Amino acid sequence: MRTYPIEEIHSGEDDGCLWVSLGFASEHRPLDVLHIVCGLRPDAQDRALGMAAIYLERDDQSRGGYAGADRIHAGEQAVALELNDDGRRSLEFDAALRLTWADAQAGKREALAILARMSGYECGRVVECEPAAGAARTSTSSSTGTGTGTTTA
């Protein structure tokens, strides 16, 4: 498992999706980014094309895709991703991924709230949250915004 500390957190809701972006320093880049995106209302065409699943992206669309994780566990200490073969290939990770955050890190509460909301949608079925993380659901306005999201560094 690859473990990296989270350096930046951005999250929000817009264009029919919930999203969390986690910035971290990897051995290849001083600021690598993982985007976790959950569509709110997939339709029959999305399902037919395999797009009724969590979307993961690393830096840009050339390193991303749908259904790349078998499980995403969000908790007070970290976000852990059990990547499947497609996820490892598209994101260019050779193992599972664990992104750790500090206790009072700016944007953490909002991101946990968004991840908890994701778990309640069809596209977010692989997202699991610890009970304490789920309690953050009511602590943020970014989870109900109109595209402004939360931007913190």
N, C-alpha and C positions, 0 to 999 in steps of 0.2 A: 504494500500500500504506500502510495506517495502522500506525504503530509506537508502542507504549506500553511504558514500563518496568513490570515486575511489582512490585507493592507487597506482596502477600500470596499465600501458597501453602497450599492445603489439598489433601489427597489421601487415598485409602483404598479399601477394598473392603467393600461390604455389600449385602445384599438382592440377591445375584446380579449385581452389577455392579461395575466398576472406575470410579473417578471422580477427576478432577482439577479443582480450582477455582482460578482465577487472578484475583487482584484487581489492578486497575490504575486509574490516574486518566485519565479521558477528558476531552474538552472539555465534555462534558455533565454529568459526575458526578465528585465527588472520589474515590469508590471504586466503580468499575464492576466487574462480575464476569463471567467467562466460565466456564461449567461444561462439561466434556467428559466424557461418560458412555458407557461401553461395556458392553452387556449380555453376560453370559457364556454364556447358554444360550437363544438365541432359538428359538422353536418355529415350527411351520408357520403358525400364526395371525399371529405377529409378522412372518414373511416376507410373508405375503399382504397385510398392512396397511402394508408398507414400514418396519417398525420393527426390522428386522434390520440396522441401520446405526448409526453413531455418532450420539449425541444431543448437540446443542449447545444451550446455554441462556445467555442474557444476563440476569442478575438474577433473573428469574422465568419461569414457564412461558408467560406471554403473549408473550415474546420468545424462542422456542425451537422446536426441531423436529428430526426425524430427517433424516439424509442431506444436511445443509447444507454439507458440505465435500467437495471433490473430492480434497483431500490435506491432511494435517496432518503437518508435519515438526517433530520434536522434536530439539533439539540442545543443545550446551553453551552456546550464546549466546542461543537464542530458541526459541519455539514459533511456527511460521508456519502460518497457515491459508489455504488457497486456497479461498475460499468460492464456492459456485455461486450461481445466481440465488435459489434458495430460501433459502440460508443468509444471503445479504446482506439479503434482504427480512425474514426472520424475526428476525434478530439486529440489524437496523437499522444495518448497516455499509454504506458505499457502495463499499468496495474490500476487497482481501485484508487480512489482519490479521497483524501480527507483534508478539508480546509478548516482550520481552527481560528476561533476569534477570541478576543479578550472579553472579560466579563462585562465591562461597561463601554464597549466599543460603539462609537457613533454609528447609527443606522442598524445596529444588530436587532433591536426590538422590532423595528419596522420590517426588516427582512424575515425574521421568524414569524411575524404575523402573516406576511404574504405567503410564505411556505406552508403555514398551517392552513390557509385558505385554499391553496393549490390542492391539498390532500382531499378536499371535498368535491373535486371536479373529475370528470371522466379522464381528461388528459393528465391529471395529477395523481392517478391511482398508484404510482410507484413512490409517492412522497409520504413519508411517515414522520410525525413530529412527537417529541417527548411532551408529556402533559404540561410541563412548565412553559414550553415553547408555544403550545396551543393557547395558553392563557394570555399570550400577548396579542391575540386577535383583536381585542378591543382597545389596544393602547396606541393606535396609530391612525392618522388621517390619510397617510399615503396609500393605504390599502383600499381606500374608497375615492381616491382623487379622480381627476379627469385628465390624467396624462402628465401631471406634474411630477409625481413620484417623489422619492426621497433621494437626495444627492448629498452624500457625505464623503469626506476623505479622512 
